[in-house]
């Protein structure tokens, strides 16, 4: 009957809009994004409005619900998925990402089906995927971060200069770590691996 045809058409052509945080912008808007992959698997047409941070899903009700579940799992974790977040200082962000994002591509390709998302507003890298693969990816990022050379310059007052210029003081602060230290009356400059410099700064 025409009524049944209308009902079937309506059920198979539903539209749902989902608002997402701007934190996940690159997760959904990059080329060949996970969103399009999930949509294709469930026969749901998915589109993104970056200006409104809205995902639009079109398809049958059951398939849309399945896609919604996958999106929530990807953003927040659950059902064996986790989300790991790492803050990366802007001074080393470019080296961790790699030229044209090649390091992010490496992290994802070696830990499939993990997705690595970069929020450039907060310099936070989030890792989305099954627990084992996500933790493996996190370890790779931390390892690369720890081996990245950085330069840090800190402004100091005259009394701090007097203390730091005393014999043996710099050696006590670096505790033997391979960190190059240059001291002036107004600044102290540190160069070394990210972890060594951060350890020195914490002294």
HELIX and SHEET records of a PDB file:
HELIX    1   1 UNK A    2  UNK A   12  1                                  11    
HELIX    2   2 UNK A   22  UNK A   24  5                                   3    
HELIX    3   3 UNK A   25  UNK A   29  1                                   5    
HELIX    4   4 UNK A   34  UNK A   41  1                                   8    
HELIX    5   5 UNK A   61  UNK A   76  1                                  16    
HELIX    6   6 UNK A   90  UNK A   97  1                                   8    
HELIX    7   7 UNK A   99  UNK A  101  5                                   3    
HELIX    8   8 UNK A  102  UNK A  109  1                                   8    
HELIX    9   9 UNK A  131  UNK A  146  1                                  16    
HELIX   10  10 UNK A  158  UNK A  164  1                                   7    
HELIX   11  11 UNK A  169  UNK A  174  1                                   6    
HELIX   12  12 UNK A  194  UNK A  201  1                                   8    
SHEET    1   A 3 UNK A  14  UNK A  19  0                                        
SHEET    2   A 3 UNK A  54  UNK A  59 -1                                        
SHEET    3   A 3 UNK A  45  UNK A  49 -1                                        
SHEET    1   B 3 UNK A  81  UNK A  87  0                                        
SHEET    2   B 3 UNK A 124  UNK A 130 -1                                        
SHEET    3   B 3 UNK A 115  UNK A 119 -1                                        
SHEET    1   C 3 UNK A 149  UNK A 155  0                                        
SHEET    2   C 3 UNK A 187  UNK A 193 -1                                        
SHEET    3   C 3 UNK A 180  UNK A 183 -1                                        
END                                                                             
